[in-house]
Amino acid sequence: MHPEALRGWGKRAETDEGIVAGTTSTDAARIAELDTVRYLAWRLQDGNGS
């Protein structure tokens, strides 16, 4: 396993546990979901959805 992968996982775990400031995994997933919904709503407003 590459050391950078472990470092990234460690940083993510520290953020998720509140040890360091940042966007948690849960918040990031929710933001992505909201972005998708917003994009789809924008596409539907376009009139043809394509």
CYANA upper distance limits for C-alpha pairs under 8 A (distance plus 0.5 A):
  1 MET  CA      5 ALA  CA      7.67
  1 MET  CA      6 LEU  CA      8.14
  2 HIS  CA      6 LEU  CA      7.33
  3 PRO  CA      7 ARG  CA      6.70
  4 GLU  CA      8 GLY  CA      6.59
  5 ALA  CA      9 TRP  CA      6.73
  6 LEU  CA     10 GLY  CA      6.57
  7 ARG  CA     11 LYS  CA      6.69
  8 GLY  CA     12 ARG  CA      6.66
  9 TRP  CA     13 ALA  CA      6.60
 10 GLY  CA     14 GLU  CA      6.70
 11 LYS  CA     15 THR  CA      6.77
 12 ARG  CA     16 ASP  CA      6.57
 12 ARG  CA     24 THR  CA      7.99
 12 ARG  CA     25 SER  CA      7.98
 13 ALA  CA     17 GLU  CA      6.54
 14 GLU  CA     18 GLY  CA      6.69
 14 GLU  CA     19 ILE  CA      5.55
 14 GLU  CA     20 VAL  CA      6.34
 15 THR  CA     19 ILE  CA      6.34
 15 THR  CA     20 VAL  CA      5.53
 15 THR  CA     21 ALA  CA      6.53
 15 THR  CA     22 GLY  CA      6.33
 15 THR  CA     23 THR  CA      7.51
 15 THR  CA     24 THR  CA      6.34
 16 ASP  CA     23 THR  CA      8.34
 16 ASP  CA     24 THR  CA      5.35
 16 ASP  CA     25 SER  CA      6.90
 23 THR  CA     27 ASP  CA      6.62
 23 THR  CA     28 ALA  CA      6.76
 24 THR  CA     28 ALA  CA      6.60
 25 SER  CA     29 ALA  CA      6.66
 26 THR  CA     30 ARG  CA      6.77
 27 ASP  CA     31 ILE  CA      6.58
 28 ALA  CA     32 ALA  CA      6.69
 29 ALA  CA     33 GLU  CA      6.70
 30 ARG  CA     34 LEU  CA      6.68
 31 ILE  CA     35 ASP  CA      6.61
 32 ALA  CA     36 THR  CA      6.76
 33 GLU  CA     37 VAL  CA      6.83
 34 LEU  CA     38 ARG  CA      6.53
 35 ASP  CA     39 TYR  CA      6.57
 36 THR  CA     40 LEU  CA      6.65
 37 VAL  CA     41 ALA  CA      6.62
 38 ARG  CA     42 TRP  CA      6.67
 39 TYR  CA     43 ARG  CA      6.72
 40 LEU  CA     44 LEU  CA      6.73
 41 ALA  CA     45 GLN  CA      6.71
 42 TRP  CA     46 ASP  CA      6.94
 43 ARG  CA     47 GLY  CA      8.02
 43 ARG  CA     48 ASN  CA      8.23
 43 ARG  CA     49 GLY  CA      5.58
 43 ARG  CA     50 SER  CA      7.51
 44 LEU  CA     48 ASN  CA      7.12
 44 LEU  CA     49 GLY  CA      5.24
 45 GLN  CA     49 GLY  CA      7.98
